[in-house]
Amino acid sequence: MASHITKGQWIALLKEQGLTDNDLQRWHQLFEQRHPLAHQSFLTWLGLTEDDVATIRQQSC
């Protein structure tokens, strides 16, 4: 069993629970507003590049 989850697996898991693209955007916005450093760490943990992390964080403002 893998000890890591990919971005695609994470998104699939959330969408299976009924979250829409708008819900996911709002989730990122709340995460960024409330816990910006943890949000960055989480995105990095998912294996995103520095550029992708920066883009998502900028879009979450």
C-alpha positions as CSV (number, residue, x, y, z in Angstrom):
1,M,0.0,0.0,0.0
2,A,1.4,3.4,-1.0
3,S,2.2,5.8,1.8
4,H,1.5,8.9,-0.4
5,I,-1.4,10.2,-2.4
6,T,-1.1,12.1,-5.6
7,K,-2.9,15.2,-6.6
8,G,-5.1,13.3,-9.0
9,Q,-6.0,10.7,-6.3
10,W,-6.9,13.5,-3.9
11,I,-9.1,15.3,-6.4
12,A,-10.9,12.0,-7.3
13,L,-11.5,11.3,-3.6
14,L,-13.1,14.7,-3.1
15,K,-15.2,14.5,-6.2
16,E,-16.4,11.0,-5.3
17,Q,-17.8,12.8,-2.2
18,G,-19.7,15.1,-4.4
19,L,-17.5,18.2,-4.4
20,T,-17.6,20.3,-7.5
21,D,-14.8,22.3,-9.1
22,N,-16.3,25.4,-7.4
23,D,-16.3,23.6,-4.0
24,L,-12.7,22.7,-4.5
25,Q,-11.8,26.3,-5.3
26,R,-13.6,27.4,-2.2
27,W,-11.8,24.8,-0.1
28,H,-8.5,26.1,-1.3
29,Q,-9.6,29.7,-0.6
30,L,-10.5,28.8,3.0
31,F,-7.3,26.8,3.5
32,E,-5.2,29.7,2.2
33,Q,-7.0,32.3,4.3
34,R,-7.0,30.3,7.5
35,H,-3.7,28.4,7.3
36,P,-1.5,29.7,4.5
37,L,1.7,27.9,5.5
38,A,-0.1,24.6,6.0
39,H,-1.8,25.0,2.7
40,Q,1.6,25.4,1.0
41,S,3.0,22.4,2.9
42,F,0.0,20.3,1.8
43,L,0.3,21.2,-1.8
44,T,4.0,20.4,-1.7
45,W,3.2,17.1,0.0
46,L,0.9,16.3,-2.9
47,G,4.0,16.5,-5.1
48,L,3.1,19.8,-6.9
49,T,5.9,21.9,-8.4
50,E,6.8,25.2,-6.8
51,D,5.2,26.9,-9.8
52,D,2.0,25.0,-9.4
53,V,1.9,25.7,-5.7
54,A,2.4,29.4,-6.3
55,T,-0.4,29.4,-9.0
56,I,-2.9,27.7,-6.7
57,R,-2.1,29.9,-3.8
58,Q,-2.4,33.0,-5.9
59,Q,-5.8,31.9,-7.3
60,S,-6.9,31.2,-3.7
61,C,-6.5,34.8,-2.6
